[in-house]
Amino acid sequence: MVMSKPGRLFIEDGCRHIKPIMNREIPFKGRLGVNIRLYPPTNAKRDVDNFLKAVLDLMTKAGVWLDDSQVDQLTVSRESKVKGGKVIIEIWQRPKKPLQLGKG
């Protein structure tokens, strides 16, 4: 499968933001829970499920976890519009407390 140019740019940009905030607990191993909050750049009509694959693949490529098949619990919400858009991801090893990735 060949990734589109916007897809490659999303992965590159995401990795650039994630790598500096990674800590010794990463990569996560074992079973995981994930909460994704999407802050779109506009009020345009969007399906939240279309964003999930890209976000989960980004976490794998950035080395946050070994593989997204580790995710047993997944929640996603669309939040209010934010200039430029934003995604906040919380990840925890089940049943531990979440580690928040991103600025909130």
C-alpha positions in Angstrom: 0.0 0.0 0.0 1.3 3.5 -1.0 0.6 6.3 1.4 -0.6 9.7 -0.1 1.6 12.8 0.3 -0.8 14.3 2.8 -0.7 11.1 4.8 3.1 11.0 4.8 3.2 14.7 5.9 0.8 13.9 8.7 3.0 11.0 9.9 6.2 13.2 9.7 4.6 16.1 11.5 3.1 13.9 14.2 6.4 12.1 14.8 8.1 15.5 15.2 5.7 16.5 17.9 5.6 13.2 19.7 9.3 12.2 19.9 10.3 15.1 22.3 7.6 14.2 24.9 8.2 10.5 24.9 9.4 9.1 28.2 10.9 5.9 29.6 7.5 4.2 29.7 7.4 4.2 25.9 7.0 2.1 23.9 4.0 0.8 25.7 3.8 -3.0 25.9 0.8 -5.1 26.8 -2.9 -4.2 26.6 -3.8 -0.5 26.2 -6.6 2.0 26.5 -6.7 5.1 24.3 -8.7 8.3 24.4 -8.6 10.5 21.3 -9.9 14.1 21.3 -10.2 15.7 17.9 -10.2 19.5 17.6 -10.9 20.3 13.9 -9.5 23.4 12.2 -13.0 24.3 10.8 -16.6 23.5 11.3 -16.7 21.5 8.0 -18.6 18.2 8.0 -16.2 15.3 9.1 -16.6 11.7 10.1 -14.5 11.0 13.2 -13.9 7.4 12.2 -12.0 8.6 9.2 -9.3 10.1 11.5 -8.8 7.0 13.6 -6.7 4.9 11.3 -4.3 7.8 10.6 -3.9 8.6 14.3 -3.4 4.9 15.4 -0.9 4.4 12.6 1.0 7.5 13.7 1.3 6.2 17.2 2.9 2.9 15.8 5.3 4.8 13.4 6.4 7.1 16.3 7.2 4.2 18.5 4.6 5.0 21.2 3.5 1.3 21.2 4.6 -1.8 19.4 1.4 -2.2 17.3 -2.1 -0.8 17.4 -3.5 -4.3 17.9 -2.5 -3.7 21.6 -5.5 -1.3 21.9 -8.4 -3.0 23.8 -10.3 0.2 24.7 -10.8 3.1 22.4 -12.8 6.3 22.7 -12.9 9.2 20.3 -14.7 12.6 20.6 -14.9 15.6 18.4 -14.3 18.8 20.4 -14.7 22.5 19.5 -13.0 24.0 16.5 -9.3 25.2 17.1 -7.3 27.3 14.7 -5.0 24.9 12.8 -6.7 21.8 14.3 -5.3 19.7 17.2 -5.4 16.1 18.4 -4.9 15.1 22.1 -4.2 11.4 22.8 -4.3 9.8 26.2 -2.8 6.3 26.5 -2.7 4.0 29.4 -1.8 0.4 30.2 -4.9 -1.2 31.4 -5.9 -0.7 34.1 -3.4 2.1 35.0 -4.0 5.8 35.0 -3.6 7.6 31.5 -0.5 9.3 30.3 -1.5 12.3 28.2 0.3 13.0 25.0 -0.2 16.5 23.6 -1.0 19.9 25.0 -4.4 20.4 26.6 
